[in-house]
């Protein structure tokens, strides 16, 4: 059972929903062949609606996961840039200190 932080659609892709729909459709066909279509007349539209909602959620989840991955890459890039700039600033400060010390020594 998913926790509050974990979405049940996290690992679910639209293709998975299509596969489920195919599997459910085959089961419905077997039931219809055995008992007739009246048995599923009320259930089938409800299942189709649920599958459509699931498809929508899976698509949205996939899109959000892609956005999260993009944002993580952006954060990593910005952190690397910040580290580079900090290192450059530290080097510049050391060079400035060394120059000042050299000036003081030579005077």
C-alpha positions as CSV (number, residue, x, y, z in Angstrom):
1,X,0.0,0.0,0.0
2,X,1.5,3.4,-1.0
3,X,2.5,5.9,1.7
4,X,1.2,9.4,1.7
5,X,4.4,10.6,0.0
6,X,4.3,7.9,-2.6
7,X,1.9,8.0,-5.5
8,X,0.4,4.7,-6.8
9,X,1.0,6.0,-10.3
10,X,4.8,6.7,-9.8
11,X,6.0,3.7,-11.8
12,X,2.9,3.5,-14.0
13,X,3.1,4.6,-17.6
14,X,0.4,5.2,-20.1
15,X,1.5,2.0,-22.0
16,X,0.9,0.0,-18.8
17,X,-2.7,1.3,-18.7
18,X,-3.2,0.3,-22.3
19,X,-1.9,-3.2,-21.5
20,X,-4.3,-3.4,-18.5
21,X,-7.1,-2.3,-20.8
22,X,-6.3,-5.1,-23.3
23,X,-6.2,-7.7,-20.5
24,X,-9.5,-6.5,-19.0
25,X,-11.0,-6.5,-22.5
26,X,-10.0,-10.1,-23.0
27,X,-11.6,-11.0,-19.7
28,X,-14.7,-9.2,-20.6
29,X,-14.9,-11.0,-23.9
30,X,-14.6,-14.4,-22.1
31,X,-17.4,-13.4,-19.7
32,X,-19.6,-12.1,-22.5
33,X,-19.0,-15.3,-24.5
34,X,-20.0,-17.4,-21.5
35,X,-22.9,-15.3,-20.0
36,X,-23.8,-12.7,-22.6
37,X,-23.3,-9.0,-22.8
38,X,-26.1,-8.0,-20.4
39,X,-23.9,-9.2,-17.4
40,X,-21.4,-6.5,-18.1
41,X,-23.7,-3.8,-19.4
42,X,-23.4,-1.6,-16.3
43,X,-19.9,-2.5,-15.3
44,X,-18.1,-2.0,-18.6
45,X,-18.7,1.8,-18.9
46,X,-17.5,2.2,-15.3
47,X,-14.3,0.2,-16.0
48,X,-13.7,2.2,-19.1
49,X,-14.1,5.5,-17.2
50,X,-11.7,4.3,-14.5
51,X,-9.1,3.3,-17.2
52,X,-9.5,6.7,-18.8
53,X,-8.8,8.4,-15.5
54,X,-5.9,6.1,-14.9
55,X,-4.5,6.9,-18.3
56,X,-4.7,10.6,-17.6
57,X,-3.1,10.2,-14.1
58,X,-0.3,8.1,-15.6
59,X,0.4,10.7,-18.3
60,X,0.4,13.5,-15.8
61,X,2.7,11.5,-13.4
62,X,5.1,10.8,-16.3
63,X,5.2,14.5,-17.2
64,X,5.7,15.5,-13.6
65,X,8.5,12.9,-13.2
66,X,10.2,14.3,-16.4
67,X,9.9,17.9,-15.0
68,X,11.4,16.7,-11.7
69,X,14.3,15.1,-13.5
70,X,14.9,18.3,-15.5
71,X,14.8,20.4,-12.3
72,X,17.3,18.0,-10.6
73,X,19.7,18.4,-13.5
74,X,19.3,22.1,-13.4
75,X,20.1,22.1,-9.6
76,X,23.2,20.0,-10.2
77,X,24.4,22.3,-12.9
78,X,23.8,25.4,-10.8
79,X,25.6,23.8,-7.8
80,X,28.5,22.9,-10.0
81,X,28.7,26.5,-11.4
82,X,28.5,27.9,-7.8
83,X,31.3,25.6,-6.7
84,X,33.4,26.6,-9.7
85,X,32.8,30.3,-8.9
86,X,33.6,29.8,-5.3
87,X,36.9,28.1,-6.2
88,X,37.8,30.9,-8.6
89,X,37.0,33.5,-6.0
90,X,39.1,31.7,-3.4
91,X,42.0,31.5,-5.9
92,X,41.7,35.2,-6.7
93,X,41.7,36.1,-3.0
94,X,44.8,34.0,-2.4
95,X,46.5,35.6,-5.3
96,X,45.5,39.1,-4.0
97,X,46.8,38.2,-0.5
98,X,50.1,36.9,-2.0
99,X,50.5,40.1,-4.1
100,X,49.8,42.3,-1.0
101,X,52.3,40.3,1.0
102,X,54.9,40.5,-1.7
103,X,54.4,44.3,-1.9
104,X,54.8,44.6,1.8
105,X,58.0,42.5,1.8
106,X,59.5,44.4,-1.1
107,X,58.9,47.8,0.4
